Amino acid sequence: MNVVIQRALHRQLRYYMHATVSGLLPSMQKLGMVERVAVIFFNADNVPLEKFAGTSKEADLSIPTDTKPGQQPPLITPIKSMSSEPLNLQLYLEHPSLLESLL
């Protein structure tokens, strides 16, 4: 598996991301349990600025955060949120939409 690594300069953010991913490790090691892990950065208005995701099939540097017209949004399972000036961060699992999984 190829994994893209971005290093955060903010010490508390590095610790948060390390602790969260370490907590997810048992689930990620189970075959088929986690398909993709995504990290999204939001601005002060809660608008997604950038989304980084890692999949078990390929490494994607950046994935658009918007849903195209006619496309169903994915099912989101929140895992953990953190608010620390100047960043607000939410880690979640993103599952394909019901229609995509049926196709």
MDAnalysis code that builds the backbone (N, CA, C; Angstrom):
import MDAnalysis as mda
import numpy as np

u = mda.Universe.empty(309, n_residues=103, atom_resindex=np.repeat(np.arange(103), 3), trajectory=True)
u.add_TopologyAttr("name", ["N", "CA", "C"] * 103)
u.add_TopologyAttr("resid", np.arange(1, 104))
u.add_TopologyAttr("resname", ["MET", "ASN", "VAL", "VAL", "ILE", "GLN", "ARG", "ALA", "LEU", "HIS", "ARG", "GLN", "LEU", "ARG", "TYR", "TYR", "MET", "HIS", "ALA", "THR", "VAL", "SER", "GLY", "LEU", "LEU", "PRO", "SER", "MET", "GLN", "LYS", "LEU", "GLY", "MET", "VAL", "GLU", "ARG", "VAL", "ALA", "VAL", "ILE", "PHE", "PHE", "ASN", "ALA", "ASP", "ASN", "VAL", "PRO", "LEU", "GLU", "LYS", "PHE", "ALA", "GLY", "THR", "SER", "LYS", "GLU", "ALA", "ASP", "LEU", "SER", "ILE", "PRO", "THR", "ASP", "THR", "LYS", "PRO", "GLY", "GLN", "GLN", "PRO", "PRO", "LEU", "ILE", "THR", "PRO", "ILE", "LYS", "SER", "MET", "SER", "SER", "GLU", "PRO", "LEU", "ASN", "LEU", "GLN", "LEU", "TYR", "LEU", "GLU", "HIS", "PRO", "SER", "LEU", "LEU", "GLU", "SER", "LEU", "LEU"])
u.atoms.positions = np.array([
    [0.841, -1.173, 0.000],
    [0.000, 0.000, 0.000],
    [0.889, 1.241, 0.000],
    [0.602, 2.197, -0.890],
    [1.299, 3.478, -0.919],
    [0.561, 4.452, -0.031],
    [1.290, 5.211, 0.757],
    [0.680, 6.170, 1.665],
    [1.380, 7.508, 1.511],
    [0.597, 8.565, 1.317],
    [1.139, 9.913, 1.254],
    [1.197, 10.457, 2.671],
    [2.312, 11.025, 3.058],
    [2.463, 11.548, 4.414],
    [2.651, 13.054, 4.338],
    [1.803, 13.779, 5.034],
    [1.932, 15.223, 5.172],
    [2.296, 15.486, 6.626],
    [3.317, 16.274, 6.877],
    [3.716, 16.564, 8.255],
    [3.187, 17.934, 8.646],
    [2.426, 17.980, 9.717],
    [1.891, 19.233, 10.232],
    [2.960, 19.931, 11.061],
    [3.029, 21.247, 10.945],
    [3.996, 22.015, 11.726],
    [3.509, 22.266, 13.145],
    [2.207, 22.266, 13.346],
    [1.616, 22.528, 14.659],
    [1.777, 21.282, 15.530],
    [2.483, 21.399, 16.664],
    [2.809, 20.244, 17.506],
    [1.560, 19.525, 18.009],
    [0.547, 20.270, 18.474],
    [-0.666, 19.634, 18.985],
    [-1.416, 18.910, 17.875],
    [-1.393, 19.452, 16.660],
    [-2.047, 18.790, 15.536],
    [-1.326, 17.489, 15.197],
    [0.004, 17.502, 15.206],
    [0.762, 16.265, 14.952],
    [0.410, 15.201, 15.975],
    [0.362, 15.578, 17.245],
    [0.027, 14.619, 18.299],
    [-1.387, 14.081, 18.102],
    [-2.335, 14.976, 17.817],
    [-3.730, 14.570, 17.620],
    [-3.846, 13.565, 16.477],
    [-3.221, 13.885, 15.344],
    [-3.318, 12.990, 14.185],
    [-2.649, 11.650, 14.480],
    [-1.496, 11.679, 15.138],
    [-0.806, 10.432, 15.478],
    [-1.664, 9.583, 16.422],
    [-2.219, 10.204, 17.462],
    [-3.030, 9.466, 18.431],
    [-4.287, 8.896, 17.780],
    [-4.910, 9.666, 16.902],
    [-6.140, 9.210, 16.258],
    [-5.871, 8.048, 15.314],
    [-4.857, 8.174, 14.474],
    [-4.540, 7.092, 13.535],
    [-4.063, 5.856, 14.285],
    [-3.301, 6.046, 15.357],
    [-2.873, 4.899, 16.170],
    [-4.075, 4.186, 16.775],
    [-5.083, 4.958, 17.180],
    [-6.304, 4.361, 17.716],
    [-7.092, 3.601, 16.665],
    [-6.965, 4.015, 15.404],
    [-7.666, 3.347, 14.303],
    [-6.921, 2.118, 13.789],
    [-5.659, 1.981, 14.151],
    [-4.822, 0.918, 13.603],
    [-5.444, -0.476, 13.707],
    [-6.009, -0.883, 14.855],
    [-6.617, -2.220, 14.904],
    [-7.728, -2.406, 13.865],
    [-8.551, -1.380, 13.661],
    [-9.615, -1.484, 12.653],
    [-9.037, -1.516, 11.252],
    [-7.981, -0.730, 11.011],
    [-7.379, -0.699, 9.679],
    [-6.680, -2.012, 9.355],
    [-6.200, -2.722, 10.363],
    [-5.497, -3.976, 10.124],
    [-6.451, -5.124, 9.815],
    [-7.706, -4.996, 10.215],
    [-8.684, -6.030, 9.887],
    [-9.013, -5.924, 8.407],
    [-8.936, -7.026, 7.710],
    [-9.138, -7.052, 6.271],
    [-10.511, -6.506, 5.900],
    [-10.533, -5.480, 5.074],
    [-11.781, -4.932, 4.573],
    [-12.536, -4.039, 5.531],
    [-12.022, -3.837, 6.731],
    [-12.749, -3.039, 7.723],
    [-12.761, -1.558, 7.358],
    [-11.632, -1.023, 6.906],
    [-11.529, 0.389, 6.539],
    [-11.044, 0.468, 5.105],
    [-11.809, 1.150, 4.259],
    [-11.422, 1.293, 2.863],
    [-10.575, 2.538, 2.636],
    [-10.917, 3.624, 3.357],
    [-10.206, 4.883, 3.142],
    [-10.241, 5.713, 4.414],
    [-9.159, 6.408, 4.681],
    [-9.102, 7.361, 5.793],
    [-8.898, 8.734, 5.176],
    [-9.747, 9.698, 5.540],
    [-9.671, 11.046, 4.969],
    [-9.493, 12.076, 6.069],
    [-8.704, 13.089, 5.772],
    [-8.524, 14.230, 6.672],
    [-8.919, 15.468, 5.880],
    [-9.841, 16.258, 6.429],
    [-10.320, 17.459, 5.752],
    [-10.024, 18.667, 6.618],
    [-9.510, 19.714, 5.989],
    [-9.252, 20.970, 6.680],
    [-10.348, 21.961, 6.310],
    [-10.915, 22.623, 7.331],
    [-11.997, 23.582, 7.148],
    [-11.514, 24.986, 7.479],
    [-12.130, 26.006, 6.829],
    [-11.824, 27.380, 7.218],
    [-12.757, 27.802, 8.352],
    [-12.695, 29.067, 8.761],
    [-13.487, 29.554, 9.896],
    [-14.989, 29.464, 9.642],
    [-15.410, 29.464, 8.374],
    [-16.831, 29.361, 8.029],
    [-17.281, 27.918, 7.854],
    [-16.449, 26.973, 8.245],
    [-16.750, 25.542, 8.156],
    [-16.863, 25.058, 6.709],
    [-16.147, 25.710, 5.803],
    [-16.116, 25.316, 4.397],
    [-14.860, 24.474, 4.178],
    [-14.999, 23.283, 3.581],
    [-13.818, 22.437, 3.363],
    [-12.812, 23.114, 2.436],
    [-11.566, 23.158, 2.855],
    [-10.509, 23.755, 2.037],
    [-9.729, 22.698, 1.275],
    [-9.395, 21.621, 1.945],
    [-8.574, 20.594, 1.326],
    [-8.857, 19.258, 1.985],
    [-8.805, 18.215, 1.187],
    [-9.101, 16.877, 1.693],
    [-7.982, 15.943, 1.250],
    [-7.384, 15.269, 2.201],
    [-6.362, 14.267, 1.910],
    [-6.935, 12.911, 2.282],
    [-6.717, 11.931, 1.430],
    [-7.254, 10.604, 1.708],
    [-6.238, 9.546, 1.330],
    [-6.258, 8.469, 2.061],
    [-5.432, 7.321, 1.731],
    [-6.336, 6.116, 1.570],
    [-6.151, 5.375, 0.500],
    [-6.952, 4.179, 0.275],
    [-6.045, 2.967, 0.325],
    [-6.657, 1.832, 0.462],
    [-5.862, 0.610, 0.465],
    [-5.462, 0.213, -0.949],
    [-6.085, 0.826, -1.969],
    [-5.794, 0.458, -3.349],
    [-4.783, 1.383, -4.007],
    [-4.808, 2.664, -3.648],
    [-3.922, 3.641, -4.268],
    [-3.763, 4.836, -3.346],
    [-2.757, 5.620, -3.577],
    [-2.533, 6.815, -2.765],
    [-3.001, 8.035, -3.541],
    [-3.932, 8.762, -2.976],
    [-4.447, 9.974, -3.592],
    [-3.935, 11.171, -2.810],
    [-3.300, 12.102, -3.497],
    [-2.803, 13.283, -2.804],
    [-3.942, 14.160, -2.316],
    [-4.860, 14.483, -3.183],
    [-5.952, 15.369, -2.804],
    [-7.192, 14.962, -3.580],
    [-8.319, 14.965, -2.920],
    [-9.584, 14.570, -3.520],
    [-10.542, 15.737, -3.386],
    [-11.268, 16.111, -4.450],
    [-12.214, 17.225, -4.335],
    [-13.230, 16.961, -3.228],
    [-13.617, 18.009, -2.530],
    [-14.528, 17.844, -1.404],
    [-15.987, 18.016, -1.786],
    [-16.260, 18.516, -2.986],
    [-17.656, 18.765, -3.345],
    [-18.281, 17.536, -3.993],
    [-19.600, 17.419, -3.837],
    [-20.361, 16.353, -4.475],
    [-20.951, 16.915, -5.757],
    [-20.789, 16.212, -6.855],
    [-21.265, 16.691, -8.147],
    [-22.788, 16.601, -8.233],
    [-23.419, 17.456, -9.062],
    [-24.879, 17.408, -9.206],
    [-25.348, 16.013, -9.613],
    [-26.381, 15.539, -8.966],
    [-26.921, 14.220, -9.253],
    [-26.200, 13.092, -8.542],
    [-25.127, 13.387, -7.878],
    [-24.360, 12.366, -7.159],
    [-24.781, 12.368, -5.696],
    [-24.986, 11.192, -5.160],
    [-25.363, 11.071, -3.755],
    [-24.140, 11.298, -2.875],
    [-24.289, 12.059, -1.793],
    [-23.146, 12.235, -0.894],
    [-22.825, 10.930, -0.171],
    [-21.571, 10.739, 0.201],
    [-21.196, 9.515, 0.907],
    [-21.731, 9.517, 2.330],
    [-21.795, 8.343, 2.922],
    [-22.177, 8.210, 4.326],
    [-20.948, 8.528, 5.168],
    [-21.100, 9.463, 6.109],
    [-19.989, 9.920, 6.939],
    [-20.167, 9.397, 8.355],
    [-19.123, 8.768, 8.902],
    [-19.124, 8.321, 10.294],
    [-18.069, 9.117, 11.050],
    [-18.486, 10.124, 11.852],
    [-17.504, 10.915, 12.596],
    [-16.760, 10.051, 13.607],
    [-15.460, 10.324, 13.759],
    [-14.642, 9.590, 14.719],
    [-14.220, 10.506, 15.861],
    [-13.671, 11.663, 15.506],
    [-13.190, 12.572, 16.542],
    [-13.087, 13.975, 15.969],
    [-13.351, 14.990, 16.802],
    [-13.205, 16.386, 16.405],
    [-12.273, 17.087, 17.375],
    [-11.592, 18.114, 16.867],
    [-10.703, 18.902, 17.712],
    [-10.791, 20.350, 17.282],
    [-10.889, 21.249, 18.234],
    [-10.884, 22.673, 17.951],
    [-9.742, 23.294, 18.727],
    [-8.761, 23.779, 17.998],
    [-7.600, 24.409, 18.610],
    [-7.169, 25.531, 17.679],
    [-7.238, 26.768, 18.165],
    [-6.890, 27.895, 17.298],
    [-5.529, 27.676, 16.666],
    [-5.355, 27.851, 15.398],
    [-6.306, 28.371, 14.427],
    [-7.022, 27.278, 13.648],
    [-6.965, 26.010, 14.087],
    [-7.517, 24.903, 13.305],
    [-8.712, 24.257, 13.978],
    [-9.669, 23.854, 13.164],
    [-10.741, 22.952, 13.581],
    [-10.579, 21.715, 12.715],
    [-10.533, 20.549, 13.318],
    [-10.257, 19.327, 12.581],
    [-11.263, 18.266, 12.959],
    [-11.748, 17.544, 11.957],
    [-12.650, 16.430, 12.219],
    [-12.150, 15.231, 11.436],
    [-12.026, 14.103, 12.109],
    [-11.620, 12.863, 11.464],
    [-12.850, 11.980, 11.359],
    [-13.068, 11.407, 10.188],
    [-14.248, 10.577, 9.989],
    [-13.957, 9.474, 8.983],
    [-14.822, 8.469, 8.977],
    [-14.779, 7.424, 7.952],
    [-15.802, 7.789, 6.893],
    [-15.432, 7.639, 5.643],
    [-16.322, 7.955, 4.535],
    [-16.665, 6.654, 3.816],
    [-17.947, 6.302, 3.824],
    [-18.425, 5.086, 3.163],
    [-19.082, 5.489, 1.847],
    [-19.002, 4.667, 0.811],
    [-19.679, 5.012, -0.442],
    [-21.175, 5.192, -0.194],
    [-21.800, 6.032, -1.024],
    [-23.242, 6.212, -0.882],
    [-23.942, 4.895, -1.196],
    [-25.162, 4.771, -0.742],
    [-25.923, 3.538, -0.933],
    [-26.064, 3.204, -2.413],
    [-26.312, 4.218, -3.260],
    [-26.465, 3.968, -4.694],
    [-25.164, 3.472, -5.319],
    [-24.025, 4.043, -4.918],
    [-22.742, 3.606, -5.463],
    [-22.433, 2.168, -5.077],
    [-22.795, 1.775, -3.865],
    [-22.490, 0.417, -3.431],
    [-23.377, -0.616, -4.124],
    [-24.541, -0.182, -4.634],
    [-25.430, -1.103, -5.339],
    [-25.028, -1.288, -6.795],
    [-24.252, -0.339, -7.346],
    [-23.872, -0.413, -8.765],
    [-22.749, -1.361, -9.006],
])
